[in-house]
């Protein structure tokens, strides 16, 4: 049986890594304007890709390829990057006394408010250093498997995923939006295949 300090440590680690219920609720975050903007902003990007990159987009092969691309990769990448890496960077850049957090979304939980407080510490414009550092790592990972321009193209979505993780204090919104982005990208590649 875990002692109370051990239980608190596990709880704090889970919270730091965003392994908690999103701010307003498991799925209530989908009604947030910024979350909706993140979802719908991908549509013109998919259209632009379809019109400009014909023949150079690869379609996932078979059901296992689609499941990996749309479910496994988003979950794994978000747990590692937005969960562990960004969570620890947020913790390390916690604000000093006197700094005020950004305004939490309506109905935000105490978890989301605590992450907003953490993210108030250090910013480059509207982006936290934690999100920026995580994005550098995310792009670097994609350089291992993709041509340079494709790898660089994941920077903006990475910043979006990081913003959602900070806004709601959970990796769940980032996982869902990442999965939808990958699905849209894959469907675009399938639609325009030669």
N, C-alpha and C positions, 0 to 999 in steps of 0.2 A: 504494500500500500504506500503510495507517495505521500510524503509529508507536505504540510501546507506550503513551506518555502519552495519545494520542488514543484508543486502544483502552480504556484504563482509564477515561477520561472518559465514553465511550459506555456502558461497562458500568455505571459508577456511576449515570449518568442513567437507564438502563433499570431498575436496581435501585430507585432513588429513586421512579420512576414505577410500580413494581409490575409491570413487564413481565418477570417471572421465574416460574419454577416455584413453585407454592405449597409452603409448609412441608413437610408430610409427603410430598408427591408430587402428580402432576398431578390425580389423582382421589381419592387417599386421604383428603383433607380432608373428603370427604362423610361419612365415618364419625365425624367429630368431633361431640360432643354439642351444642356451640353451633351448629355449622352445621346439624345436623338440627333443632334448636329453631327456628332462623331459617326453615328451609323449612316446617316444620309449623305454625308460628305464623300463617302467612298463611291457612290454611284457615278458622279462625273469622272472620277479617277479611273474607274473600270471602263467607262465609255472611251476616254482618251487613250487608254492602253489598247483597247480593241481597235481603235482607228489608226494608231501610230506604230504598233509593234507587231503587226500581223506576221505570223509564221515564226516568230522568235519566242513565243510563250509556249511553255511545255505543259501538257495536260497530265494530271496524275494518272498513273496506270492502274486500272482495276479498282475494285472496292477497297482493297487494303491500302492502296495509294491515297484514295480519297479520305478514308478514315484517318490515316496518318496526317494528311495535310490539313484537314478541317477540324479534327478533334485532338489527336495526340500531340502534334507540334504546338498548337496554341496553348494547351494546358501545360505542357512541359516548359515551354519558353516563358510563359507568364509566371509560373511558380518560381523559376530560377531568377528571371530578370526583375519582374515587378514585385515578386514576393520576397525572395531572399536578398538580392542585391540592392534593389531600391529601398526595401524596408530597412536594411542595415545602414545604407547611406543616409536615409531620413533620420534614423536614430542618432547617427554620429554628428549630424548637422543640426541637432535640436537647438531651438532658439534660446537665447540668453534672456534673462529677466527684462521685462518691459516691452518685448516685441508682441504685437497683436497678431493673431491668425487671420487668414482670409475669412470672409463670411461663409459659414457652412450652409449647404443647401437646406431648404425647408424640410423639417422632419429628420435631420441628420442625427445619428446616434452619437453617444459619447465617444465611441471608437472613431467615427469619422471626424469628430471635432478634435480629438487628440492628434490625429494624423494631419489635420489642417494646421494645428499649432506647430507640429514638427516641421511642416513644409514651409512655414513662414520664416524660417531661419535664414536661409541663403538662397537668393534667386539671381538669375540672369534674365532681366526683363520679367516676363510672366512665368518663366520655367524655373523650377527648383534645380539646384545643382545636383541633387539626387537623381532627378529625372534625366538631366543632361548626361550625367555619368553613366547611368544605366543605358541610355540610348547609344552612347559610344560603344559600350560592350555589346549591345544588341547588333549594331551595324558590323562590328568586328567579327562576330560569329557568322553573319551572313556573307562576309568576304571569303570565308572558308569554302562555301559551296556555290557561290554565284559570281557572275562577272561584276566588276567594280560599280558600274552605274546601277545595276539591280540591287547590289548590296547597299549602296547609298540611298536608294529609294525607300528603304524601310525606316529611315530616320524619322520622317514625319509621322507615320503610323505609330512608331515607338513612343514618340512624345505624347501622342493622343492616349495610348494605353497607359502611360505613366501618369498623365493628368487624371484619368479616370480612377486609377488606383489610389491616388492621393485624395481626390475629391470624395470618394466613398469609403476610404479606409479599408478596402478589400480588393483582392485580385479578381474576384468574380466578374465585375464589369469588364475588366481588361481581357479576361479569358473569352467572354462571350463576344465582345466586339472583335477581337483578334480572329476568332473562329469565323465570324461573319465576313470579315475582310478576306480571309483565305478562301472561303467558299465563293465569294463574288469574283475573286481573282481567278480561281479555278474554273468557274462557269464561263467567265469571259474567254479564257484560253480555250476551253472546249468549244464554245460558240464560233470562234474565229479560226479554228484549226483548218489547215489546208485540206 
